[in-house]
């Protein structure tokens, strides 16, 4: 490279049709090993540097620039003639400039490896630079102070607010077990969106709202059966919210392995063993192994003896982005979520998208119902593909506009049986510490155009989009 001008650098695409100038004041530089950057560079990684957009100016060939979206946060600007990437626009008015486009060496040098979890298997990193499975943290980029210095007070306040709201829900449940307790009412008490309250509750408690209500009613009934030996099973059933003695008896035997009458006649030791086994089984099902340092046990009378997964501080990489409204065509799946949705994508949706010539367009997956409330056979899931304004859908496809706004975005790479855990990690670990809450927009799975699915394992990559607004 030629001797450089310390104040200003020049660069161009491969054919020279697009030229730009940029201040030699990059905030950071690194190596990216993600699949898209490897494809763009034709190498094992792409070397890039970050700088404010206002410090870069296209001085020739602006009319030759074209763009496409890379994920939820990046717009790739490239030359129409040679296909060479000129810069990648990020949120917050920042750009990434490929170092290979510069005519002279900048003062900054790469200081980390990003997305090494996606690196080429045939390439070994031999230097001693820090490596990150996904994005490099903001402190590594030289943009912000270290997360702990910047967010401890805010995160603690946010977690405290989530804890206060959800404890209020548990107190309300215990005071009204003999009444109908629907999701909308409890979401209103918690001041959370009813569309997403079941996600927040399940992530926090380790069991669904329906499971928690049933188990609380059964444990209250178990206590009443012993403390009120003359009360009838029917009267106790009504007091704790069961419609009949028979309904209580069925649920009681399923939970504790005996009838309410047998429970009364057993010794305290035997009842204690049954209660311990029932709670241990519920905790195991909920994933008690999720407990970590910083999680708190709630202790009350007979209330909340089981340890709950109170929110811990998260180290996962989540970006908050502003996304525009997006026009999509979609096919709807009606039925249980899980493997059936994967089969729907593979057997129905992808062939349909291919027939439209849209395989290179971004795709979106949206679950519209709460499976803990809605019967499995009635759960709706929309498989979408981005389409231009003049696209006309033919039945059974339909057109919709996905809502824009602010989303918390996390990268996911794995199989269909692990994606639910990834969603729950966001709800359990990141969201309560973020100072944000979800609104009425749906959660979205975003698939980059052309992103493959491993035919043997079913493994795939996508982004998990959580709609967020400031915590009120």
C-alpha positions as CSV (number, residue, x, y, z in Angstrom):
1,X,0.0,0.0,0.0
2,X,1.1,3.5,-0.6
3,X,2.0,6.0,2.1
4,X,-1.2,7.2,3.7
5,X,-2.7,10.6,4.4
6,X,-3.4,10.5,8.1
7,X,-6.4,12.8,7.8
8,X,-8.3,11.2,4.9
9,X,-8.2,7.9,3.1
10,X,-9.6,6.9,-0.3
11,X,-11.2,3.7,-1.4
12,X,-13.1,2.1,-4.2
13,X,-15.0,-1.0,-5.3
14,X,-13.1,-3.7,-7.4
15,X,-13.7,-2.0,-10.8
16,X,-13.2,1.5,-9.6
17,X,-16.6,2.6,-10.7
18,X,-17.5,3.7,-7.1
19,X,-14.9,5.8,-5.2
20,X,-15.2,7.2,-1.7
21,X,-13.2,9.2,0.9
22,X,-13.2,8.4,4.6
23,X,-11.6,10.0,7.7
24,X,-8.7,8.0,9.1
25,X,-10.6,8.0,12.4
26,X,-12.1,4.5,12.6
27,X,-13.4,3.5,16.0
28,X,-12.5,-0.1,15.7
29,X,-11.5,-2.9,13.3
30,X,-11.9,-6.6,13.3
31,X,-12.3,-9.9,11.5
32,X,-15.8,-11.3,10.8
33,X,-16.2,-15.0,10.2
34,X,-20.0,-15.1,9.6
35,X,-21.1,-17.0,6.5
36,X,-22.3,-13.9,4.6
37,X,-19.0,-12.0,5.1
38,X,-17.1,-15.1,4.0
39,X,-19.2,-15.3,0.9
40,X,-18.8,-11.5,0.2
41,X,-15.0,-11.6,0.6
42,X,-14.4,-15.0,-1.0
43,X,-12.2,-15.9,1.9
44,X,-12.1,-17.4,5.4
45,X,-13.1,-14.0,6.9
46,X,-13.7,-10.3,6.1
47,X,-11.6,-7.6,7.6
48,X,-13.6,-4.4,8.3
49,X,-13.4,-1.1,10.3
50,X,-16.3,0.9,11.8
51,X,-16.8,4.6,11.6
52,X,-19.6,7.2,11.7
53,X,-21.5,7.4,8.4
54,X,-21.0,11.2,8.3
55,X,-17.2,10.7,8.0
56,X,-17.5,8.8,4.7
57,X,-18.4,10.4,1.4
58,X,-19.0,8.8,-2.0
59,X,-17.1,11.0,-4.4
60,X,-17.8,9.2,-7.7
61,X,-20.2,6.6,-9.0
62,X,-23.0,7.1,-6.5
63,X,-25.4,6.1,-9.3
64,X,-23.7,2.7,-9.5
65,X,-24.5,1.9,-5.9
66,X,-27.1,-0.8,-5.1
67,X,-28.2,-2.2,-1.8
68,X,-29.6,-5.2,-0.1
69,X,-30.4,-6.0,3.5
70,X,-28.2,-8.2,5.6
71,X,-30.1,-9.2,8.7
72,X,-32.2,-6.8,10.7
73,X,-29.5,-4.2,11.3
74,X,-27.4,-3.9,8.2
75,X,-27.7,-2.5,4.6
76,X,-24.9,-3.6,2.2
77,X,-24.0,-1.0,-0.4
78,X,-22.2,-2.5,-3.4
79,X,-21.3,-1.7,-7.0
80,X,-23.8,-2.8,-9.6
81,X,-21.0,-3.4,-12.1
82,X,-18.5,-5.6,-10.2
83,X,-20.5,-6.6,-7.2
84,X,-17.8,-5.3,-4.8
85,X,-19.0,-4.2,-1.4
86,X,-18.2,-0.5,-0.7
87,X,-19.6,-0.2,2.8
88,X,-22.2,-1.7,5.1
89,X,-24.6,0.7,6.8
90,X,-25.5,-0.1,10.4
91,X,-28.0,1.3,12.8
92,X,-27.2,4.5,14.7
93,X,-25.5,6.1,11.6
94,X,-22.5,3.9,11.6
95,X,-20.9,2.0,8.7
96,X,-18.4,-0.9,8.3
97,X,-15.8,-0.4,5.6
98,X,-14.0,-3.4,4.1
99,X,-10.3,-2.8,4.8
100,X,-9.5,-4.2,1.4
101,X,-11.2,-1.4,-0.4
102,X,-8.9,1.3,1.1
103,X,-5.9,2.6,-0.9
104,X,-3.7,3.0,2.1
105,X,-3.5,1.4,5.5
106,X,-5.6,3.1,8.3
107,X,-4.2,3.8,11.7
108,X,-6.5,1.3,13.3
109,X,-5.7,-2.5,13.1
110,X,-8.1,-5.4,13.6
111,X,-8.3,-6.2,17.4
112,X,-10.8,-9.1,17.6
113,X,-12.5,-12.0,15.7
114,X,-16.3,-11.9,15.5
115,X,-18.7,-14.8,14.8
116,X,-16.1,-17.5,15.2
117,X,-19.0,-19.8,16.0
118,X,-19.7,-19.7,12.2
119,X,-16.1,-19.7,11.0
120,X,-15.0,-21.9,8.1
121,X,-14.1,-25.4,9.5
122,X,-11.0,-25.6,7.4
123,X,-9.5,-22.4,8.8
124,X,-7.7,-22.1,12.2
125,X,-7.2,-18.8,13.9
126,X,-3.5,-18.6,14.8
127,X,-3.2,-15.1,16.4
128,X,-3.9,-14.2,20.0
129,X,-6.7,-11.7,19.4
130,X,-10.0,-12.1,21.4
131,X,-12.6,-14.3,19.8
132,X,-16.4,-13.9,20.1
133,X,-18.9,-16.6,19.1
134,X,-21.2,-13.8,17.8
135,X,-21.0,-10.0,17.9
136,X,-18.1,-8.4,19.7
137,X,-19.4,-6.5,22.7
138,X,-19.7,-2.7,22.6
139,X,-16.8,-2.2,24.9
140,X,-14.6,-4.1,22.5
141,X,-15.7,-1.8,19.7
142,X,-14.5,1.3,21.6
143,X,-17.9,2.9,21.5
144,X,-19.2,2.5,25.0
145,X,-17.9,1.9,28.5
146,X,-17.9,-1.7,29.7
147,X,-21.4,-3.1,30.2
148,X,-21.1,-3.5,33.9
149,X,-20.0,0.1,34.4
150,X,-22.8,1.4,32.2
151,X,-25.8,-0.8,33.0
152,X,-25.6,-2.2,36.6
153,X,-27.9,0.4,38.1
154,X,-30.4,0.4,35.2
155,X,-30.4,-3.4,35.0
156,X,-31.0,-3.7,38.8
157,X,-33.8,-1.2,38.7
158,X,-35.4,-3.0,35.7
159,X,-35.1,-6.5,37.3
160,X,-36.6,-5.1,40.5
161,X,-39.6,-3.7,38.6
162,X,-40.2,-7.0,36.8
163,X,-39.9,-8.8,40.2
164,X,-42.4,-6.4,41.8
165,X,-44.9,-6.8,39.1
166,X,-44.8,-10.6,39.0
167,X,-44.9,-10.9,42.8
168,X,-48.1,-8.9,42.6
169,X,-49.5,-11.4,40.2
170,X,-48.7,-14.3,42.6
171,X,-50.2,-12.5,45.5
172,X,-53.4,-11.8,43.5
173,X,-53.6,-15.5,42.5
174,X,-53.3,-16.7,46.1
175,X,-56.0,-14.3,47.2
176,X,-58.5,-15.2,44.4
177,X,-58.0,-19.0,43.9
178,X,-61.8,-19.5,44.2
179,X,-62.4,-17.1,41.2
180,X,-61.8,-17.4,37.5
181,X,-58.2,-16.2,36.8
182,X,-57.8,-15.5,33.1
183,X,-54.6,-14.4,31.3
184,X,-55.9,-10.9,30.4
185,X,-56.8,-10.1,34.0
186,X,-53.4,-11.2,35.3
187,X,-51.5,-9.4,32.5
188,X,-53.4,-6.2,33.5
189,X,-52.4,-6.6,37.1
190,X,-48.8,-7.0,36.0
191,X,-49.0,-4.1,33.5
192,X,-47.7,-6.3,30.7
193,X,-49.0,-6.9,27.2
194,X,-51.6,-9.7,27.4
195,X,-50.2,-10.9,24.0
196,X,-46.9,-11.7,25.6
197,X,-47.6,-12.1,29.3
198,X,-47.6,-15.9,29.2
199,X,-44.0,-15.8,27.8
200,X,-42.7,-13.5,30.6
201,X,-44.5,-15.5,33.3
202,X,-43.3,-18.9,32.0
203,X,-39.7,-17.7,31.7
204,X,-39.8,-16.3,35.2
205,X,-41.6,-19.1,37.0
206,X,-40.3,-22.1,35.0
207,X,-43.9,-23.3,34.2
208,X,-46.8,-22.0,32.2
209,X,-49.5,-19.8,33.8
210,X,-52.0,-22.6,33.5
211,X,-49.7,-25.1,35.2
212,X,-49.0,-22.7,38.0
213,X,-52.7,-22.0,38.7
214,X,-53.5,-25.7,38.7
215,X,-50.6,-26.6,41.1
216,X,-51.4,-23.7,43.5
217,X,-55.0,-24.8,43.7
218,X,-54.0,-28.4,44.3
219,X,-51.5,-27.5,47.0
220,X,-54.1,-25.2,48.7
221,X,-56.6,-28.1,48.5
222,X,-54.0,-30.5,50.0
223,X,-53.5,-28.2,53.0
224,X,-57.3,-27.7,53.5
225,X,-57.9,-31.4,53.4
226,X,-55.7,-31.8,56.5
227,X,-56.5,-28.6,58.4
228,X,-60.3,-29.0,57.9
229,X,-61.0,-32.7,58.3
230,X,-64.8,-32.2,58.5
231,X,-65.0,-30.2,55.3
232,X,-66.3,-32.1,52.3
233,X,-64.1,-32.7,49.3
234,X,-66.8,-30.8,47.2
235,X,-66.6,-27.7,49.5
236,X,-62.8,-27.6,49.3
237,X,-62.9,-28.1,45.6
238,X,-65.1,-25.0,45.2
239,X,-63.0,-23.0,47.6
240,X,-59.9,-23.5,45.5
241,X,-61.4,-23.0,42.1
242,X,-62.4,-26.4,40.9
243,X,-65.9,-26.8,39.5
244,X,-66.7,-30.1,41.2
245,X,-65.4,-32.7,43.6
246,X,-64.7,-35.1,40.7
247,X,-62.6,-32.5,38.9
248,X,-60.5,-32.0,42.0
249,X,-60.2,-35.8,42.6
250,X,-58.9,-36.3,39.0
251,X,-56.4,-33.5,39.1
252,X,-55.3,-34.4,42.7
253,X,-54.6,-38.0,41.8
254,X,-52.6,-36.9,38.8
255,X,-50.5,-34.5,40.9
256,X,-50.1,-36.5,44.1
257,X,-50.8,-40.1,43.1
258,X,-53.7,-40.6,45.5
259,X,-57.3,-39.5,46.0
260,X,-58.2,-36.6,48.4
261,X,-59.7,-39.0,50.8
262,X,-56.6,-41.2,50.9
263,X,-54.5,-38.1,51.4
264,X,-56.4,-37.3,54.5
265,X,-55.9,-40.8,56.0
266,X,-52.1,-40.9,55.3
267,X,-49.5,-40.1,57.9
268,X,-47.8,-36.6,57.8
269,X,-44.6,-38.3,56.7
270,X,-46.2,-40.0,53.7
271,X,-48.0,-36.8,52.7
272,X,-44.7,-35.0,52.9
273,X,-43.1,-37.5,50.6
274,X,-45.9,-37.2,48.1
275,X,-45.7,-33.4,48.2
276,X,-41.9,-33.4,47.8
277,X,-42.1,-35.8,44.9
278,X,-44.8,-33.7,43.2
279,X,-42.8,-30.5,43.6
280,X,-39.6,-32.1,42.4
281,X,-41.4,-33.4,39.4
282,X,-42.8,-30.0,38.5
283,X,-39.4,-28.3,39.0
284,X,-37.7,-30.9,36.8
285,X,-40.2,-30.5,34.1
286,X,-39.8,-26.7,34.3
287,X,-36.0,-27.0,34.0
288,X,-34.8,-26.3,37.5
289,X,-31.2,-26.5,36.2
290,X,-31.8,-23.0,34.9
291,X,-31.0,-21.6,38.3
292,X,-27.9,-19.5,38.5
293,X,-26.2,-17.2,41.0
294,X,-28.2,-14.0,41.4
295,X,-31.6,-15.9,41.2
296,X,-33.8,-15.5,44.2
297,X,-36.1,-17.8,46.1
298,X,-39.4,-16.3,47.1
299,X,-40.6,-17.4,50.6
300,X,-44.0,-17.0,52.0
301,X,-46.6,-18.8,54.0
302,X,-47.6,-21.8,52.0
303,X,-47.0,-19.6,49.0
304,X,-44.1,-19.7,46.6
305,X,-42.0,-22.3,48.6
306,X,-40.7,-23.5,45.3
307,X,-37.7,-21.6,44.1
308,X,-38.5,-19.4,41.1
309,X,-36.1,-18.5,38.3
310,X,-35.8,-14.8,39.2
311,X,-34.0,-12.9,36.6
312,X,-30.2,-13.0,36.3
313,X,-28.0,-10.6,34.5
314,X,-27.3,-11.7,30.9
315,X,-24.2,-11.8,28.8
316,X,-25.9,-12.8,25.6
317,X,-25.5,-10.5,22.6
318,X,-28.8,-8.7,21.9
319,X,-29.0,-5.7,19.6
320,X,-31.9,-3.2,19.8
321,X,-32.8,-2.0,16.3
322,X,-35.5,0.0,14.6
323,X,-37.0,-1.9,11.7
324,X,-39.3,-0.5,9.0
325,X,-42.7,-2.0,8.2
326,X,-42.3,-4.9,5.7
327,X,-44.7,-6.1,3.1
328,X,-44.9,-9.9,2.9
329,X,-46.9,-12.7,1.3
330,X,-47.7,-15.6,3.6
331,X,-49.1,-19.1,3.9
332,X,-50.8,-20.0,7.2
333,X,-50.4,-23.2,9.1
334,X,-53.1,-24.3,11.5
335,X,-52.1,-26.8,14.1
336,X,-49.6,-27.6,16.8
337,X,-46.3,-25.7,16.9
338,X,-43.0,-27.7,16.8
339,X,-42.0,-30.3,14.2
340,X,-45.2,-29.8,12.2
341,X,-44.2,-26.2,11.5
342,X,-40.8,-27.3,10.3
343,X,-42.4,-29.8,7.9
344,X,-44.8,-27.1,6.7
345,X,-41.8,-24.9,5.8
346,X,-39.9,-27.7,4.0
347,X,-42.8,-29.4,2.2
348,X,-45.1,-26.4,1.4
349,X,-43.6,-23.0,2.0
350,X,-40.1,-23.4,0.4
351,X,-41.5,-24.9,-2.8
352,X,-44.0,-22.1,-3.0
353,X,-41.4,-19.4,-2.5
354,X,-39.2,-21.1,-5.1
355,X,-42.0,-21.1,-7.6
356,X,-42.3,-17.4,-7.2
357,X,-38.6,-16.8,-7.8
358,X,-38.2,-15.4,-4.3
359,X,-35.7,-17.7,-2.6
360,X,-33.2,-14.9,-2.2
361,X,-35.7,-12.8,-0.3
362,X,-35.9,-12.5,3.5
363,X,-38.4,-14.9,5.2
364,X,-40.3,-14.5,8.5
365,X,-42.0,-16.9,10.8
366,X,-44.7,-15.7,13.2
367,X,-46.6,-17.7,15.8
368,X,-49.9,-15.9,16.5
369,X,-51.3,-17.9,19.4
370,X,-50.4,-18.9,22.9
371,X,-50.2,-22.7,22.9
372,X,-50.7,-22.9,26.7
373,X,-54.2,-21.3,26.1
374,X,-55.2,-22.0,22.5
375,X,-55.9,-25.7,21.6
376,X,-53.0,-27.1,19.6
377,X,-55.2,-27.8,16.6
378,X,-56.2,-24.1,16.5
379,X,-52.7,-22.5,16.8
380,X,-51.9,-20.2,13.9
381,X,-48.5,-19.8,12.3
382,X,-47.7,-17.6,9.4
383,X,-44.7,-18.4,7.1
384,X,-43.9,-15.2,5.2
385,X,-41.6,-14.0,2.4
386,X,-40.8,-10.3,1.7
387,X,-42.4,-9.1,-1.6
388,X,-42.4,-5.9,-3.6
389,X,-45.2,-3.4,-3.6
390,X,-46.7,-4.6,-6.9
391,X,-46.8,-8.3,-5.9
392,X,-50.2,-9.9,-6.2
393,X,-50.8,-13.0,-4.0
394,X,-52.8,-16.0,-5.3
395,X,-54.9,-18.1,-2.9
396,X,-54.2,-19.7,-0.5
397,X,-51.5,-17.0,0.0
398,X,-52.3,-13.6,1.4
399,X,-50.6,-10.2,1.8
400,X,-49.8,-8.5,5.1
401,X,-47.5,-5.8,6.5
402,X,-45.3,-6.8,9.4
403,X,-45.2,-3.9,11.9
404,X,-42.1,-1.8,12.1
405,X,-40.7,-0.3,15.2
406,X,-38.1,-1.3,17.8
407,X,-37.0,-4.9,18.2
408,X,-34.5,-6.7,20.4
409,X,-32.6,-9.0,18.0
410,X,-30.6,-12.1,18.9
411,X,-28.8,-14.4,16.5
412,X,-29.8,-18.1,16.6
413,X,-28.0,-21.1,15.1
414,X,-29.3,-24.6,15.9
415,X,-32.1,-27.1,15.4
416,X,-35.8,-26.8,15.8
417,X,-35.7,-28.6,19.2
418,X,-33.4,-25.9,20.7
419,X,-35.0,-22.6,19.4
420,X,-37.6,-22.5,22.2
421,X,-34.8,-22.5,24.7
422,X,-33.2,-19.6,22.9
423,X,-36.4,-17.6,23.0
424,X,-36.8,-18.3,26.7
425,X,-33.3,-17.2,27.4
426,X,-34.1,-13.8,26.0
427,X,-37.3,-13.6,28.0
428,X,-35.8,-14.9,31.2
429,X,-32.3,-13.3,31.2
430,X,-32.1,-10.3,28.9
431,X,-35.5,-8.7,28.9
432,X,-35.9,-8.2,32.6
433,X,-32.5,-6.4,32.8
434,X,-33.1,-4.3,29.7
435,X,-35.3,-1.6,30.9
436,X,-37.8,-2.6,28.3
437,X,-41.0,-4.6,27.9
438,X,-42.9,-6.2,25.0
439,X,-45.9,-4.6,23.4
440,X,-48.7,-6.1,21.3
441,X,-46.6,-6.7,18.2
442,X,-45.8,-10.4,17.5
443,X,-42.4,-12.0,18.0
444,X,-40.7,-12.8,14.7
445,X,-38.2,-15.3,13.4
446,X,-36.2,-13.7,10.6
447,X,-34.4,-15.8,8.0
448,X,-32.0,-14.1,5.6
449,X,-32.6,-14.6,1.9
450,X,-31.0,-17.8,0.7
451,X,-30.2,-19.1,4.2
452,X,-30.0,-22.9,4.0
453,X,-31.5,-25.6,6.2
454,X,-29.4,-28.7,6.8
455,X,-31.4,-31.5,5.3
456,X,-30.0,-34.2,7.6
457,X,-30.1,-32.4,11.0
458,X,-32.7,-29.7,10.3
459,X,-30.2,-27.1,11.7
460,X,-30.7,-23.5,10.5
461,X,-29.8,-19.9,11.3
462,X,-32.2,-17.1,12.0
463,X,-32.7,-14.0,14.1
464,X,-35.1,-13.8,17.0
465,X,-37.0,-10.5,17.0
466,X,-38.7,-9.4,20.2
467,X,-40.9,-6.3,20.0
468,X,-39.9,-3.9,22.7
469,X,-40.8,-0.5,24.1
470,X,-39.4,1.4,27.2
471,X,-40.5,-0.2,30.5
472,X,-43.3,2.1,31.9
